[in-house]
Every structure is written in structure tokens, then in C-alpha cells.
Amino acid sequence: VAKDLGLQLPVLQDRGVRIIERGRTQYFALHGKTGHLVTAERIDREQLCRLVEKCVLRCELIVEGEM
């Protein structure tokens, strides 16, 4: 994420980056030392999308301040 946005890691941490997902479970997190988007916990496709052929999890990344 830091690389894709063209930001240095300390700047990314200072910007108040938040990950917004639908539902109660937070599946993704931002790794503080690398700036990578990672899974926050194990994702069980069978539980989430048992009746759907194409399983998609959407999230939004909010970065405060001007880019």
C-alpha cells in the first residue's frame, strides 16, 4: 500500500490509515512495519461464499490528509 501510494512508511503511519469493510469481521489489516495489506485472520471461503462461484471480499482504504 505504501509503495502503491508513493508514500514512505512513517508518512503512511502518520496519516491515520484505516481499512473499512462491510460486516463485523475485519479480514484485512495494514502491516505496520512493511506497509503491506495482509489478512488479519484466516479466511474460510466455504463459510463465506458456499453458494457463490466467485468469492470477492471488498474493502476500502482511507488515508487522511491530502495526497
SVG drawing of the C-alpha trace seen along z (x, -y; Angstrom):
<svg xmlns="http://www.w3.org/2000/svg" viewBox="-26 -18 36 43">
<polyline fill="none" stroke="black" stroke-width="0.4" points="0.0,0.0 2.8,-2.4 4.6,-1.7 1.4,-2.0 0.5,-5.3 4.1,-6.6 4.4,-7.3 7.2,-6.5 6.2,-4.2 6.4,-6.9 4.2,-9.2 1.7,-6.4 1.5,-5.7 1.0,-9.4 -1.9,-9.8 -4.3,-7.7 -4.8,-5.0 -8.0,-2.9 -9.4,0.1 -13.2,0.1 -15.0,3.4 -18.7,4.3 -19.9,6.5 -18.5,7.1 -15.4,9.2 -12.2,7.4 -10.5,9.6 -7.6,7.3 -5.0,5.2 -2.2,2.9 1.2,4.3 2.9,1.5 6.5,2.3 6.1,3.0 3.0,1.1 1.6,4.3 -2.1,5.2 -2.4,8.5 -5.1,10.9 -6.0,10.2 -7.2,13.7 -7.8,17.0 -10.4,16.6 -12.7,19.6 -14.1,19.4 -16.5,22.3 -18.1,20.4 -18.2,17.0 -19.2,18.0 -20.6,21.5 -23.3,20.8 -21.3,18.4 -18.8,19.5 -16.9,16.2 -16.0,15.1 -15.0,11.5 -14.1,9.6 -14.2,5.8 -12.6,3.2 -11.7,-0.4 -8.5,-2.1 -9.0,-5.6 -5.9,-7.8 -6.4,-11.1 -4.9,-14.3 -4.0,-15.5 -2.3,-13.2"/>
</svg>
